[in-house]
Amino acid sequence: MSSTADSQKRFEDYAYVLDYLAHGKAGISKGVFRAEPLVQLMGETYFTLLEATPRSGSILSQGMRVYIGKEQPRQVISHILGRVNYNDLTPAAKAELPFVIEEAIKNNEVRFVNFFNTAHAVTPRMHSLELIPGIGKKYAWTILDMRERHPFQNLQDVRERTQLPDPVKLLVRRIMEELTEEDPKYRLFTRPP
């Protein structure tokens, strides 16, 4: 499992726009309506689902990568309202989520190649590689054998040397599982609520 599972507070520096609600949205309790513009985001590092308010005059589009960190002034996002669950996302945000996860994986390829190069067992009978949909014991052993011979250089290298179907798509499926399950037993890439 990744270090994201520890209890230390971690914050996102960049996020992807899942949906932009120019006129706000209805709240959960008794039809409360939030009339200010609202943005639903997915963090790039921990895949944190967030809601935020944009700066006045900001032009946002789905899939857009925006700075949300604390180290420098934010150009597009005014402030983060807080974390949300998958079920709090709009239908448009839910539809966009797999595409922005894929983009985040491609933009952070080194991190995910490192996962294939360093993943370890989570129990005596199960390897963390097996938590990736589409990777069973056979593929897990192939990955372990290939990385022992020579570490993987990129995700295309993982695909070619192991004959694994598209690793990016498999990683997207795993991250989606972690974001949509109420309380996943193992978290490889996301942080707990």
Helices and strands as residue ranges (DSSP letters): G 3-5, E 14-21, E 25-26, E 33-34, E 38-43, E 49-54, E 65-67, E 77-83, G 86-88, H 91-107, H 109-118, E 121-123, E 126-127, G 128-131, H 137-149, H 155-162, H 167-180
